[in-house]
Amino acid sequence: LALSGGSDHVFSGSLRSVNGSAIAQAGLTFWDANGVWITDEILDLAPGQDFESFDLEFTAPAGASSISLWIYTTDSTVIVDDLELVPGGNGSGNGGGFGGPNLLANGDFEAGTTSWDTGGTATPIADAFGGTLAVPLDNLSFVVQTIPVSEGDEIALEGAYFTTGSSER
């Protein structure tokens, strides 16, 4: 999946915790043509009582040839669903109008974890934000999908998350 240089995109999804305050992260990792790490852009997700939206926008750095889009948790169980990478945004973090076809394969997890690399526990369950399946991630678990990018691509990470058992935000 190629993204043309200078194009704007948004990575979005839904995430909720099932066992109290969660420590989770959503992020982007940029790689060069040799598979060498260039940089990460990370969003720490705070606990909430209902699904909540998150939004990050990025521009691919010089030398980037691929990007890994991921959700990770360190000490709690979260449920991930409806991940999308769509054209839109403006790379500034200010929102830029999102929309278009989902460029991620199986972002809704309706085909299980097909097209996703996983670590830890990531077995689909019928506790979805949308559709019928979602993927729970517990202690030190993650889902990640890597796609090609071009220098100057503008990428946004957006989604929603939920946790139970804490009123802190």
Disulfide bonds with the S-S distance in Angstrom:
none
